[in-house]
Amino acid sequence: MFVSQIRDRDGRTRVVARDGHEAYLVRGADSVYTLALEAVRAGTTLADRIGACGFDEAVDLARAGEEERMLPPVTHPDPAHLHLTGTGLTHLGSAAARDAMHQAAADAEETISDSMRMFRMGLDGGKPAPGRIGVQPEWFYKGNGFAVAAPGAPLVSPGFAEDGGEEPEIAGVYVVADDGTPARIGFALANEFSDHVLERRNYLYLAHSKLRPCSFGPEILVGPLPADLRGTSRIRRGGRTVWEKPFLSGEANMSHTIANLEHHHFKYALFRQPGDVHVHMFGTATISFADGMRAEPGDVFEIEVAAFGLPLRNPLVGEPAPDGRAVAVRVL
């Protein structure tokens, strides 16, 4: 089953469920967040909770996208309680692009970057036996619900940014139960939009480079993640494709298990606060920047994986350059 959220023609938020090719409005449901919490509290699954609600009329999701009525597939009533985070160097092949970005002139005895070391750690210990704890992945904070762009909406690169580039990923989507237990709603396509020029300047700027908007959806896959996911990441400019490359994910193409990545995120009590929503991005091995591609305002990023239904598309928009004045802090 897939779930998504749209704005109906009266401007109301509605939940949509799709099983196969047909998509239907979920009767009486205006929030995936609410449905997920209800399922957790009832000790049932999200699919069963949706089935208990029943369905209204069919929905053409592709048309809703064309009419810019797609919403993020989950939101929180208070966007500050939706956390955007991620892990890197988790996919087979992901170290090559990162290492090329971070490799500096090395001493004779020091010939590999920290990125390559962390990647190798994942290869050696990122897939522990079920129930065991494996090696920690790279981890980063990206923002909160205020940084989420709906599917089809612009990804806005700030005026001070040095680059705005796509990162096609799979994200886990979670809600935290009343007792602090994280519950996975499902998985979604994500564009973990970043500033790769800034990151390349110095690896210690990674944290800054990630503080950019992102998008995920349009739909959430409810249930297990297929082990081998194959799709395409592309950039369209003026209606034509200017860059395109295969996008691989799923545990068969990763150096970590999903369970290990989830453990190392939710082991922090900070991230087990009841009612919070988490969108945690699992990394990628494919970025256009590694091929020398620089996205331009007006370009459209498109991430497509057949197993996830509708593609995720977002245009790139650049903010005007700042006026050079520092942000003033008021003294109380």
MIVODO-873237 format. One line per field, with one value per residue (C-alpha): x, y, z; residue number from 1. Coordinates in Angstrom, 1 decimal, padded with zeros to 4 digits. Last residue first. Example, Ala and Ser with C-alpha at 12.3 -4.5 7.8 and 13.67 -1.06 7.14 Angstrom:
X	(013.7; 012.3)
Y	(-001.1; -004.5)
Z	(007.1; 007.8)
num	(2; 1)
END
This chain:
X	(017.6; 020.2; 018.8; 020.9; 021.7; 022.3; 025.4; 025.1; 026.4; 023.3; 022.5; 022.4; 018.8; 017.2; 017.7; 015.0; 015.5; 012.4; 011.2; 010.1; 009.6; 008.4; 005.0; 005.0; 007.7; 008.6; 009.2; 011.9; 012.1; 013.9; 013.5; 015.3; 014.0; 016.3; 014.9; 017.9; 021.0; 022.4; 026.1; 027.3; 030.9; 030.1; 030.4; 027.9; 025.3; 025.0; 024.6; 025.8; 023.0; 022.2; 019.6; 017.4; 015.6; 012.2; 011.2; 007.9; 007.5; 004.5; 006.3; 010.0; 012.3; 014.8; 016.3; 016.6; 019.4; 019.4; 016.9; 019.5; 022.0; 019.3; 017.6; 020.8; 021.4; 017.9; 018.2; 021.2; 024.5; 026.9; 024.1; 023.1; 021.4; 020.0; 017.9; 019.2; 020.4; 020.0; 020.9; 022.1; 020.8; 022.0; 020.8; 017.3; 015.2; 012.2; 014.2; 016.6; 015.8; 018.0; 017.9; 018.0; 016.9; 015.6; 016.6; 015.7; 017.1; 016.1; 012.5; 011.6; 009.1; 005.5; 003.8; 005.4; 005.0; 003.9; 005.0; 007.3; 010.2; 011.6; 014.6; 015.5; 019.1; 021.2; 023.2; 026.1; 026.6; 027.0; 029.4; 031.6; 034.1; 034.8; 036.4; 035.8; 034.2; 031.2; 030.7; 030.8; 028.4; 025.6; 022.8; 019.3; 018.4; 015.8; 013.7; 011.7; 009.6; 009.6; 007.0; 005.2; 008.0; 007.2; 009.7; 008.9; 008.8; 005.8; 003.3; 004.6; 007.2; 006.3; 008.6; 009.4; 012.4; 014.0; 015.3; 017.7; 018.4; 020.9; 020.3; 022.5; 022.4; 025.8; 027.7; 024.9; 024.7; 021.5; 019.7; 018.8; 015.0; 013.8; 010.6; 007.3; 006.5; 006.5; 006.1; 009.2; 010.3; 012.6; 009.9; 009.4; 012.8; 016.4; 019.2; 021.0; 023.8; 025.1; 028.1; 027.3; 027.9; 029.2; 026.8; 024.5; 022.9; 019.3; 019.6; 023.2; 025.3; 025.4; 027.4; 030.5; 033.2; 031.6; 030.5; 034.0; 035.2; 032.9; 034.2; 037.8; 037.0; 035.4; 038.3; 040.5; 043.1; 046.8; 048.3; 051.9; 053.1; 051.3; 048.2; 047.2; 043.4; 040.8; 037.4; 035.5; 037.1; 036.4; 032.8; 032.3; 034.0; 032.7; 029.1; 030.0; 028.1; 025.8; 026.0; 028.5; 026.0; 023.3; 020.3; 018.2; 015.0; 013.0; 009.3; 008.5; 009.3; 006.6; 003.9; 000.8; 003.3; 003.3; 003.3; 003.1; 004.3; 001.5; 000.4; -002.1; 000.2; -002.3; 000.1; 000.6; -003.2; -003.3; -000.8; -002.7; -006.0; -008.2; -011.1; -014.0; -014.4; -012.8; -013.1; -011.9; -011.3; -009.1; -007.0; -006.4; -005.6; -003.0; -001.5; -001.1; -002.7; -001.9; -004.7; -002.4; 000.0; -002.7; -004.2; -000.8; -000.4; -003.9; -003.2; 000.1; -001.4; -003.7; -007.1; -009.0; -012.8; -012.9; -009.5; -009.5; -008.8; -006.0; -006.2; -003.1; -002.1; -003.0; -003.3; -004.3; -005.0; -005.3; -007.0; -006.0; -008.7; -008.4; -011.9; -010.5; -008.7; -005.2; -003.3; -001.6; 000.0; -000.3; 001.0; 000.0)
Y	(042.3; 042.6; 042.1; 040.0; 041.6; 039.3; 040.6; 043.0; 041.8; 042.4; 038.7; 037.2; 036.7; 033.4; 030.6; 028.2; 024.6; 022.7; 019.6; 016.2; 013.0; 010.2; 008.5; 004.9; 003.9; 000.5; 002.0; 004.3; 007.9; 010.9; 014.1; 017.4; 020.3; 023.0; 026.6; 027.9; 026.0; 022.6; 022.1; 018.8; 017.8; 014.1; 014.1; 017.0; 014.8; 012.7; 008.9; 006.7; 007.7; 008.0; 006.7; 009.7; 009.9; 011.6; 011.8; 012.7; 013.6; 012.5; 011.1; 012.2; 009.4; 011.4; 013.2; 009.8; 009.0; 005.3; 006.3; 007.3; 004.6; 002.0; 003.1; 002.9; -000.6; -001.7; -000.4; -002.6; -001.0; -001.3; -000.8; -002.1; -005.3; -003.3; -001.1; 001.6; 002.1; 005.2; 005.0; 008.3; 011.2; 014.7; 017.3; 015.9; 018.3; 020.5; 023.7; 021.9; 018.5; 016.8; 013.1; 010.3; 006.9; 003.8; 000.5; -000.9; -004.2; -005.3; -004.1; -002.0; -003.5; -002.1; 001.1; 002.9; 006.6; 008.6; 012.0; 011.6; 013.6; 017.1; 018.9; 022.4; 023.3; 023.0; 020.1; 022.2; 023.8; 020.4; 019.2; 022.4; 020.3; 018.4; 021.6; 023.3; 020.1; 020.6; 024.2; 023.1; 020.3; 022.4; 020.0; 018.7; 015.4; 014.6; 011.8; 008.8; 007.4; 004.6; 003.5; 004.6; 003.3; 003.3; 004.8; 003.8; 006.7; 005.5; 007.8; 006.5; 008.2; 008.6; 007.5; 008.0; 006.2; 007.9; 006.6; 008.8; 011.0; 013.7; 016.9; 019.9; 023.5; 025.2; 028.1; 029.1; 032.7; 033.5; 030.5; 027.6; 027.1; 023.7; 024.5; 022.6; 019.6; 017.3; 019.5; 021.3; 020.5; 023.0; 024.2; 020.6; 020.4; 020.7; 018.7; 017.0; 014.6; 011.1; 009.1; 005.5; 003.7; 000.2; -002.7; -003.5; -007.0; -007.9; -009.4; -010.2; -007.1; -005.4; -002.2; -003.8; -004.3; -002.5; 000.2; 000.7; 000.8; 003.7; 005.5; 005.1; 006.3; 009.4; 010.0; 010.2; 007.6; 008.1; 008.9; 007.5; 009.6; 012.6; 013.5; 016.4; 016.5; 013.9; 015.3; 015.6; 012.6; 010.6; 011.6; 010.5; 007.2; 006.5; 005.9; 002.9; 000.5; 002.6; 003.9; 006.7; 009.1; 009.2; 011.5; 013.8; 015.9; 016.2; 017.0; 018.6; 022.1; 021.7; 021.8; 020.0; 017.5; 016.6; 013.3; 012.7; 016.2; 017.8; 017.2; 019.8; 021.3; 020.8; 018.4; 016.6; 016.2; 014.9; 012.2; 011.4; 010.7; 010.1; 007.6; 008.5; 007.7; 004.9; 002.9; 004.0; 000.4; -000.2; 002.8; 001.4; -002.0; -000.5; 001.6; -001.6; -002.4; -001.8; 000.6; 003.4; 002.8; 002.7; 006.0; 007.6; 006.6; 007.9; 011.2; 011.7; 010.6; 013.5; 014.5; 011.2; 011.0; 008.4; 007.7; 009.2; 006.6; 005.5; 002.8; 001.3; -001.2; -000.4; 003.4; 005.3; 009.1; 011.3; 014.7; 018.2; 020.7; 023.4; 022.9; 021.2; 018.7; 019.3; 016.0; 013.6; 010.3; 006.7; 003.6; 000.0)
Z	(025.5; 022.8; 019.3; 016.9; 013.6; 010.6; 008.9; 005.9; 002.6; 000.6; 000.2; -003.3; -004.6; -003.9; -006.3; -007.5; -008.5; -009.7; -007.8; -009.1; -007.2; -009.4; -008.9; -008.0; -005.4; -006.8; -010.3; -008.9; -010.3; -009.1; -011.1; -010.5; -012.6; -013.7; -013.5; -011.5; -012.6; -011.6; -012.0; -013.5; -013.1; -012.8; -009.0; -009.0; -010.7; -007.5; -007.3; -004.4; -002.0; 001.6; 004.1; 004.6; 008.0; 008.1; 011.7; 013.3; 016.9; 018.9; 021.9; 022.1; 021.0; 019.0; 022.0; 023.7; 021.3; 020.3; 017.6; 015.0; 015.5; 015.7; 012.5; 010.6; 011.9; 011.1; 007.6; 007.1; 006.2; 003.2; 000.8; -002.7; -001.6; 001.4; -000.9; -003.2; -006.8; -009.0; -012.6; -014.2; -016.2; -017.0; -019.5; -020.1; -022.2; -021.3; -020.8; -018.4; -017.0; -014.4; -013.9; -011.2; -012.4; -010.7; -009.2; -005.8; -004.6; -001.1; -001.3; 001.7; 004.0; 004.5; 003.7; 000.7; 001.3; -001.8; -003.3; -001.5; -000.1; -000.5; 000.9; 002.0; 002.9; 006.1; 004.7; 003.5; 006.9; 008.6; 005.9; 006.4; 008.3; 005.0; 003.7; 000.3; -001.0; 001.4; 000.2; -003.5; -002.7; -001.3; -000.6; -001.6; 000.0; -002.6; -001.1; -002.3; 000.5; 003.1; 005.7; 008.8; 011.0; 014.7; 017.2; 020.8; 023.2; 025.2; 023.4; 020.1; 017.9; 014.2; 011.5; 007.8; 006.4; 003.4; 000.1; -001.6; -004.7; -003.8; -005.8; -006.1; -005.1; -005.1; -003.5; -001.2; 000.1; -001.8; -000.4; -002.7; -002.9; -003.8; -005.6; -005.2; -007.3; -004.3; -001.2; 000.1; 003.6; 005.4; 007.9; 008.9; 010.6; 009.5; 008.0; 010.8; 009.9; 010.5; 009.3; 010.2; 013.5; 013.3; 014.0; 016.9; 017.1; 016.9; 013.4; 012.6; 011.9; 008.5; 008.9; 010.3; 007.6; 004.7; 007.0; 008.4; 004.9; 004.2; 007.3; 006.2; 002.7; 004.0; 006.4; 003.3; 002.2; 001.5; 004.9; 005.1; 002.2; 003.5; 001.6; -000.6; -000.2; -000.8; 000.2; -003.1; -004.7; -001.6; -001.7; -005.3; -004.8; -001.3; -002.4; -004.5; -002.3; -000.3; 003.3; 002.9; 004.3; 006.9; 007.3; 009.3; 009.0; 012.2; 012.3; 015.7; 014.5; 011.9; 014.6; 013.3; 011.8; 008.1; 006.2; 002.4; 001.7; -000.3; -003.9; -005.2; -007.9; -010.7; -012.5; -009.2; -008.7; -012.3; -011.5; -008.4; -010.2; -007.2; -006.7; -004.5; -000.8; 001.1; 004.3; 007.8; 008.9; 005.9; 006.8; 010.3; 008.8; 006.5; 009.3; 011.3; 014.7; 018.3; 018.7; 020.0; 017.1; 014.5; 015.9; 015.8; 012.2; 011.2; 012.9; 011.1; 007.8; 008.2; 006.7; 007.1; 007.1; 004.4; 002.8; -000.7; -003.3; -005.6; -008.2; -009.8; -007.2; -003.6; -003.3; -000.2; -000.3; 002.8; 002.4; 003.1; 002.4; -000.3; -001.7; -004.8; -002.6; -001.3; -001.4; 001.0; 000.3; 001.2; -000.7; 000.0)
num	(332; 331; 330; 329; 328; 327; 326; 325; 324; 323; 322; 321; 320; 319; 318; 317; 316; 315; 314; 313; 312; 311; 310; 309; 308; 307; 306; 305; 304; 303; 302; 301; 300; 299; 298; 297; 296; 295; 294; 293; 292; 291; 290; 289; 288; 287; 286; 285; 284; 283; 282; 281; 280; 279; 278; 277; 276; 275; 274; 273; 272; 271; 270; 269; 268; 267; 266; 265; 264; 263; 262; 261; 260; 259; 258; 257; 256; 255; 254; 253; 252; 251; 250; 249; 248; 247; 246; 245; 244; 243; 242; 241; 240; 239; 238; 237; 236; 235; 234; 233; 232; 231; 230; 229; 228; 227; 226; 225; 224; 223; 222; 221; 220; 219; 218; 217; 216; 215; 214; 213; 212; 211; 210; 209; 208; 207; 206; 205; 204; 203; 202; 201; 200; 199; 198; 197; 196; 195; 194; 193; 192; 191; 190; 189; 188; 187; 186; 185; 184; 183; 182; 181; 180; 179; 178; 177; 176; 175; 174; 173; 172; 171; 170; 169; 168; 167; 166; 165; 164; 163; 162; 161; 160; 159; 158; 157; 156; 155; 154; 153; 152; 151; 150; 149; 148; 147; 146; 145; 144; 143; 142; 141; 140; 139; 138; 137; 136; 135; 134; 133; 132; 131; 130; 129; 128; 127; 126; 125; 124; 123; 122; 121; 120; 119; 118; 117; 116; 115; 114; 113; 112; 111; 110; 109; 108; 107; 106; 105; 104; 103; 102; 101; 100; 99; 98; 97; 96; 95; 94; 93; 92; 91; 90; 89; 88; 87; 86; 85; 84; 83; 82; 81; 80; 79; 78; 77; 76; 75; 74; 73; 72; 71; 70; 69; 68; 67; 66; 65; 64; 63; 62; 61; 60; 59; 58; 57; 56; 55; 54; 53; 52; 51; 50; 49; 48; 47; 46; 45; 44; 43; 42; 41; 40; 39; 38; 37; 36; 35; 34; 33; 32; 31; 30; 29; 28; 27; 26; 25; 24; 23; 22; 21; 20; 19; 18; 17; 16; 15; 14; 13; 12; 11; 10; 9; 8; 7; 6; 5; 4; 3; 2; 1)
END
